Amino acid sequence: MNIIFFNNFINVFFFIFSGTLFCFYFITAILSIVEMKNHIKKTVDFDYRTMLSFPKLPSVSIIAPAYNEEKNIIENIKCLLSIQYPDYEIIIVNDGSKDDTLATIIKFFDLIKIERAYELKIPCEMIRGVYQSVNPAYNHLLVVDKENGGKADALNSGINVSRKDLFLAIDVDCIIESNAILKMVRPFINDQTHKVIVTGGVIRVANSCEVAGGRIVKVNYPQNFWAKFQVMEYFRAFTIGRMAWAKLNGLLIISGAFGLFDREVVVKVGGYDKTTVGEDLELVVRMRKYMYETGTKHRVAFIPDPLCWTEVPESFKILSRQRNRWTRGAIDTIKKHKNMFFNPKYGMIGLVSFPYWVIYEWLSPIIEFFGILFLLIYLILNLYSLNIIVLVLLFVITLSLMLSTIAIYIEAYTYYKYRGVKYLFQAFLCVLLEIVIYHPSNLYFSLSGNFDYFFKKNKKGWGNMTRTGFAAMKTK
């Protein structure tokens, strides 16, 4: 009798979990398509260059932490210097590099040490000096040299040195479109009913693309096996996931590689948390929590345009480290802000977004693992018929194919960066292989992240991220 009850309970649990997950994905896909069409309709005839003459555009600091980036730092800074915006500064934070990162920048850009007044509103490691170029062509560039403290600490030091209204937190090895800041700033000046505290944009995969003069000149589908999967993954995450959550005003995460923040609000909440490896997620959650507690109507905006290009891991080992870290960062953020879970005080975030993150982002891989385990046990004990197993597999495959196909369609309908029959063939082949290769790998990464967080002492470690660098992608 107990076995029958347990069996029925398991069946009902997985049916409800799978059904609600499917509904969430279906709803977000529909919302994303509708919102994307609205965005295109509003912006198709808008010339962002006209914004350059606007008298009251907010000023922007671009803050890019750099640690041991000697090989690629010059090319990276050139990318940042090519943006279009009337009032901005670029702050490169040398986070105690052990190579010649600082010396390389000083020599190439003719930097000298200057006296610059700043207030340490956010605690950070000691700032050893601030450098500026004597060449007028680089008058937007500042370099902060500091003791090593990690990415979050480097961003905090950059915020302290900054004197602008907004700051763009960006990985130094990213390539951003020349009009990216103009597009990211627009929600801050257009929204008359909410205070926009953060804007995020779409991240795209730069692996195998051709780079010249700090710009992507030709978009190529990655040659690397693991990078191919990540293109599809980024399609879904940005064009389906974040677009829909932004529409519902329930967005909780902005990519740590590319996000525009209200500096004043960030300072009020204490800056980036140096005790977590998920500092980008944790900061946005803490900012939204603060805004609810102060009774301020606010919004986290999202621009669905491909504004930033980054190099993704090309080996199983490096990819595993990255996803392990993402999992640990998410768990840490959930624990730090667990009082938001189903708390009506925090509105949409407390009742929908945060519970969704807990159940379908953190716990989903764990539930899936036990689901597979139970399925195997039941199959061995002949408690499930082959028909039920086939139905479960068909459901999973259908869901995966549906989401990936929608994501590919949205990309082709909107920005059409990847072209050709060869690309479409490879993309759909990846969609099929993802079910048997990439998804199980991600399941393993997530489970290992959970294990490391709860059972290993060094749960704050980042792990090394080896990159090819954009200098290697330059056209001849």
C-alpha positions in Angstrom: 0.0 0.0 0.0 2.8 2.4 0.9 4.6 1.6 -2.4 1.4 2.3 -4.3 1.0 5.6 -2.4 4.6 6.6 -3.0 4.4 5.7 -6.7 1.2 7.8 -7.1 2.9 10.7 -5.2 5.9 10.6 -7.5 3.8 10.5 -10.6 1.7 13.5 -9.5 4.7 15.5 -8.4 6.6 15.1 -11.7 3.4 15.6 -13.7 2.8 18.9 -11.9 6.4 20.0 -12.1 6.8 19.2 -15.8 3.4 20.7 -16.6 4.0 24.0 -14.8 7.5 24.2 -16.3 6.1 23.7 -19.8 3.5 26.4 -19.2 6.2 28.9 -18.0 8.3 28.2 -21.1 5.3 28.5 -23.4 4.1 31.7 -21.9 7.6 33.3 -21.9 8.0 32.3 -25.5 4.7 34.0 -26.6 5.5 37.1 -24.5 9.0 37.3 -26.0 7.7 37.1 -29.6 5.0 39.8 -28.9 7.5 42.1 -27.1 10.1 41.6 -29.8 7.7 42.7 -32.5 6.7 45.7 -30.4 10.3 46.7 -29.9 11.1 46.4 -33.6 8.0 48.5 -34.4 9.1 51.3 -32.1 12.7 51.4 -33.1 12.9 50.4 -36.8 12.8 54.0 -38.0 14.6 55.5 -35.0 18.1 57.0 -35.6 20.0 56.6 -32.4 22.6 59.1 -33.6 20.0 61.9 -33.0 20.4 61.2 -29.3 23.9 62.5 -29.5 22.5 66.0 -29.5 20.1 65.5 -26.6 20.9 68.1 -23.9 20.1 66.0 -20.9 21.6 62.5 -21.6 22.9 60.9 -18.4 26.7 60.6 -18.2 28.2 57.1 -18.2 31.3 55.4 -16.8 32.3 52.2 -18.5 34.0 50.1 -15.8 36.1 47.1 -16.9 38.1 45.0 -14.4 41.3 43.6 -15.8 43.5 40.8 -14.3 46.4 39.4 -16.2 45.1 40.7 -19.6 48.5 41.7 -21.0 48.1 39.8 -24.3 44.7 41.3 -25.3 44.3 44.5 -23.2 45.2 47.0 -25.9 42.8 45.5 -28.4 40.1 45.4 -25.7 40.5 49.1 -24.8 40.4 50.1 -28.5 37.0 48.4 -28.7 35.7 50.5 -25.8 37.2 53.7 -27.1 35.2 53.4 -30.4 31.8 53.8 -28.8 29.4 56.7 -29.7 28.3 58.8 -26.7 28.6 62.5 -25.8 29.6 62.2 -22.1 31.4 59.1 -21.0 34.6 57.9 -19.4 36.3 54.5 -19.6 37.7 53.2 -16.3 40.0 50.2 -16.7 40.7 48.7 -13.2 43.9 46.8 -13.0 43.1 44.4 -10.2 46.6 43.7 -9.0 47.7 41.9 -12.2 50.8 39.8 -11.9 51.8 40.2 -15.5 52.6 43.4 -17.4 49.0 44.5 -17.9 49.5 47.9 -16.4 52.9 48.6 -18.0 51.4 47.6 -21.4 48.5 50.1 -21.1 50.8 52.9 -19.8 53.2 52.5 -22.7 50.7 52.3 -25.5 48.3 55.0 -24.3 50.9 57.4 -22.9 49.5 57.4 -19.4 50.8 59.4 -16.5 49.8 59.1 -12.8 47.4 61.9 -11.8 45.9 63.3 -8.6 42.2 62.5 -8.8 39.8 63.1 -5.9 37.4 60.3 -5.1 35.4 59.2 -2.1 35.5 55.6 -0.9 31.7 55.2 -0.6 32.1 51.5 -1.1 34.8 49.5 0.7 37.5 48.2 -1.6 41.1 47.1 -1.6 43.7 49.9 -1.6 43.9 52.0 -4.8 47.6 52.5 -5.6 47.1 55.1 -8.3 44.9 56.6 -11.1 46.4 57.1 -14.6 45.3 59.3 -17.5 46.7 59.8 -21.0 48.6 62.9 -22.1 47.3 62.2 -25.6 44.0 64.1 -26.2 42.8 61.2 -28.4 42.5 59.1 -25.3 41.0 61.7 -23.0 38.1 59.5 -22.1 40.4 56.8 -20.7 41.3 56.4 -17.0 43.2 53.4 -15.5 42.9 52.5 -11.8 45.7 50.4 -10.3 44.8 48.6 -7.1 45.6 45.7 -4.9 44.0 42.4 -6.0 40.5 41.8 -4.6 38.6 40.0 -7.3 36.1 41.2 -9.9 33.4 42.5 -7.5 36.1 44.5 -5.6 37.5 45.9 -8.8 34.0 47.1 -9.9 33.5 48.7 -6.5 36.8 50.6 -6.8 35.7 51.8 -10.3 32.4 53.0 -8.9 34.3 55.0 -6.2 36.5 56.7 -8.8 33.6 57.3 -11.2 31.9 60.7 -11.4 29.1 59.8 -13.8 25.3 59.2 -13.3 25.3 55.7 -14.7 28.0 53.0 -15.0 28.3 50.2 -17.4 29.8 47.1 -15.9 31.6 45.1 -18.6 34.1 42.4 -19.0 37.2 43.9 -20.5 37.4 41.2 -23.2 33.9 42.0 -24.6 33.2 43.8 -27.8 30.3 46.2 -27.7 28.5 47.8 -30.6 29.4 51.5 -31.2 25.8 52.6 -30.4 25.3 50.3 -27.5 25.4 53.0 -24.8 22.8 55.0 -26.7 20.4 52.1 -26.8 21.0 51.1 -23.2 20.4 54.6 -21.9 17.1 55.1 -23.7 15.0 53.3 -21.0 16.5 55.6 -18.3 15.2 58.7 -20.1 12.0 57.3 -21.6 10.2 55.7 -18.7 8.1 58.3 -16.9 6.3 56.0 -14.5 9.1 53.9 -13.1 12.6 54.6 -12.0 14.9 52.4 -14.2 17.7 51.1 -12.0 19.4 48.7 -14.4 19.3 48.0 -18.2 20.7 44.8 -19.7 21.3 43.8 -23.3 21.8 40.7 -25.4 25.1 38.9 -25.3 26.2 37.1 -28.4 29.0 34.5 -29.0 32.1 36.0 -30.6 34.0 32.8 -31.1 35.1 32.4 -34.8 33.9 35.8 -35.7 36.2 38.2 -37.5 37.3 41.3 -35.6 39.0 44.5 -37.0 39.4 47.9 -35.5 37.6 46.9 -32.3 34.5 45.8 -34.2 32.9 42.6 -35.3 33.2 42.8 -39.1 31.9 39.3 -39.9 29.7 37.1 -37.8 30.5 33.4 -38.2 28.9 30.4 -36.5 31.5 29.0 -34.1 33.8 26.2 -35.4 34.3 24.8 -31.8 31.9 22.0 -30.8 31.0 23.4 -27.3 30.7 27.0 -28.6 28.1 25.9 -31.1 25.8 24.7 -28.3 26.2 28.0 -26.4 25.0 30.0 -29.4 21.7 28.2 -29.1 21.7 28.5 -25.3 22.3 32.3 -25.5 19.5 32.6 -28.1 17.0 31.1 -25.6 18.3 32.8 -22.5 18.2 36.3 -23.9 15.6 36.4 -26.7 13.1 34.2 -24.8 13.9 34.3 -21.1 15.0 37.8 -20.2 12.8 39.5 -22.8 9.7 38.0 -21.2 10.7 38.6 -17.6 11.5 42.2 -18.4 8.0 42.6 -20.0 6.5 41.3 -16.7 8.9 43.6 -14.7 10.2 40.5 -13.0 13.7 40.4 -14.3 16.2 39.4 -11.7 19.5 39.0 -13.5 21.6 41.1 -15.8 24.6 39.6 -17.4 27.8 40.4 -15.4 29.5 40.9 -18.7 27.2 43.8 -19.8 24.9 45.8 -17.6 24.1 49.6 -17.2 23.4 50.6 -13.6 22.1 53.6 -11.7 25.3 54.5 -9.8 23.4 56.3 -6.9 21.2 53.3 -6.2 24.2 50.9 -6.3 26.1 53.1 -3.8 23.1 53.2 -1.5 22.8 49.3 -1.4 26.6 49.0 -0.7 27.9 48.0 -4.1 28.9 44.6 -5.3 29.1 41.8 -2.7 32.7 40.5 -2.5 31.6 37.3 -0.6 29.8 35.7 -3.5 30.8 34.4 -7.0 27.4 35.5 -8.3 27.9 39.2 -7.7 25.9 40.3 -10.8 22.7 38.3 -9.8 23.0 39.2 -6.1 23.4 42.9 -6.8 20.3 43.1 -9.0 18.2 41.2 -6.4 19.5 43.4 -3.6 18.7 46.6 -5.6 15.2 45.4 -6.4 14.7 44.4 -2.8 15.8 47.9 -1.6 13.5 49.6 -4.1 10.5 47.6 -2.8 11.4 48.4 0.8 11.7 52.1 0.1 8.4 52.1 -1.8 9.9 53.2 -5.1 8.2 52.1 -8.4 11.1 50.8 -10.4 12.0 48.6 -13.3 14.9 46.6 -14.7 14.9 47.1 -18.4 16.1 44.9 -21.2 17.2 45.8 -24.7 16.8 42.8 -27.1 19.4 44.0 -29.5 22.7 42.1 -29.9 24.9 44.8 -28.3 27.7 42.9 -26.8 29.9 40.0 -28.0 31.9 37.8 -25.8 34.2 34.8 -26.1 32.6 31.6 -24.5 34.5 28.6 -23.2 35.7 26.1 -25.8 36.6 23.2 -23.6 34.5 20.9 -21.4 36.8 21.7 -18.5 36.5 25.5 -18.7 32.8 25.3 -19.4 32.3 23.1 -16.4 34.1 25.7 -14.1 32.0 28.5 -15.5 28.6 26.8 -15.0 29.7 25.4 -11.6 30.4 29.0 -10.5 27.0 30.2 -11.9 25.3 27.5 -9.9 27.1 28.4 -6.7 26.4 32.1 -7.2 22.7 31.5 -7.7 22.5 29.3 -4.5 24.4 32.0 -2.5 22.0 34.7 -3.7 18.9 32.6 -2.9 20.2 32.0 0.7 21.1 35.6 1.2 17.6 36.8 0.2 15.5 33.8 1.2 13.0 36.1 3.0 11.8 37.2 -0.5 10.4 33.8 -1.3 6.6 34.0 -1.8 6.7 37.3 0.1 3.9 39.7 -1.2 5.9 42.6 0.2 8.2 42.3 -2.8 5.4 42.2 -5.4 6.1 40.4 -8.7 9.6 39.5 -7.6 8.6 37.9 -4.3 5.5 36.1 -5.6 6.7 34.9 -9.0 10.3 35.7 -10.1 12.1 34.6 -7.0 10.1 31.4 -6.5 10.6 30.6 -10.2 14.3 31.1 -9.7 14.4 28.8 -6.7 12.2 26.0 -8.1 12.9 26.0 -11.8 16.5 27.3 -11.9 18.1 26.0 -8.8 16.1 22.9 -7.9 15.2 21.8 -11.4 18.4 20.0 -12.2 18.2 18.2 -8.8 14.6 17.2 -9.5 15.5 16.1 -13.0 18.3 13.9 -11.6 16.0 12.2 -9.2 13.4 11.9 -11.9 15.8 10.0 -14.1 16.9 7.9 -11.1 13.3 6.9 -10.3 12.6 6.3 -13.9 15.5 3.8 -14.1 14.4 2.1 -10.8 10.8 1.8 -11.9 11.9 0.4 -15.3 14.1 -2.2 -13.6 11.2 -3.1 -11.2 8.7 -3.1 -14.1 6.6 -0.5 -12.4 6.4 1.7 -15.5 5.2 0.6 -18.8 7.3 1.3 -21.9 4.5 3.6 -23.2 4.9 6.0 -20.2 8.6 6.2 -20.7 8.2 7.0 -24.4 5.7 9.7 -23.6 8.1 11.3 -21.0 10.9 11.3 -23.5 8.7 12.7 -26.3 7.6 15.5 -23.9 11.2 16.5 -23.1 12.3 16.3 -26.8 9.3 18.3 -27.9 9.8 21.0 -25.3 13.5 21.4 -26.2 12.8 21.5 -29.9 10.0 24.0 -29.5 12.1 26.5 -27.5 15.2 26.2 -29.7 13.2 26.6 -32.9 11.4 29.7 -31.5 14.7 31.2 -30.5 16.3 30.5 -34.0 13.1 32.0 -35.6 13.3 35.2 -33.5 17.0 35.7 -34.3 16.3 35.2 -38.0 13.2 37.4 -38.0 14.9 40.3 -36.1 18.7 40.7 -36.5 19.6 37.9 -38.9 23.3 37.8 -37.8 23.8 34.2 -38.7 23.1 33.3 -42.3 23.2 30.5 -44.9 22.0 27.0 -45.3 25.1 25.6 -43.6 24.4 27.6 -40.4 20.8 26.4 -40.3 21.8 22.8 -40.8 24.4 23.1 -38.0 22.0 24.9 -35.7 19.3 22.3 -36.0 21.8 19.5 -35.7 23.0 21.2 -32.4 19.4 21.3 -31.2 19.1 17.6 -31.7 22.5 16.8 -30.2 21.8 19.1 -27.3 19.3 16.6 -25.9 21.8 13.8 -25.6 25.1 15.7 -25.1 24.8 19.4 -24.0 21.8 19.2 -21.7 23.2 16.2 -19.7 26.5 18.1 -19.5 24.7 21.1 -18.0 22.9 18.8 -15.6 26.3 17.5 -14.5 27.7 21.1 -14.1 24.7 22.1 -12.0 24.9 19.1 -9.8 28.6 19.5 -9.2 28.0 23.2 -8.4 25.5 22.1 -5.7 27.9 19.5 -4.3 30.8 22.0 -4.2 28.7 24.7 -2.5 27.3 22.5 0.2 30.2 20.0 0.8 33.5 21.7 -0.2 35.3 24.4 1.8 36.4 26.5 -1.2 32.9 27.3 -2.4 33.9 30.9 -3.3 36.6 30.0 -5.8 36.2 31.3 -9.4 38.4 28.9 -11.3 40.5 29.9 -14.3 38.9 31.0 -17.5 41.3 30.6 -20.4 40.5 32.6 -23.5 41.8 32.8 -27.0 41.4 36.6 -27.1 40.1 38.8 -29.9 43.6 39.6 -31.1 43.6 36.0 -32.5 40.3 36.7 -34.3 41.5 39.8 -36.3 41.0 39.8 -40.0 44.1 40.0 -42.1 
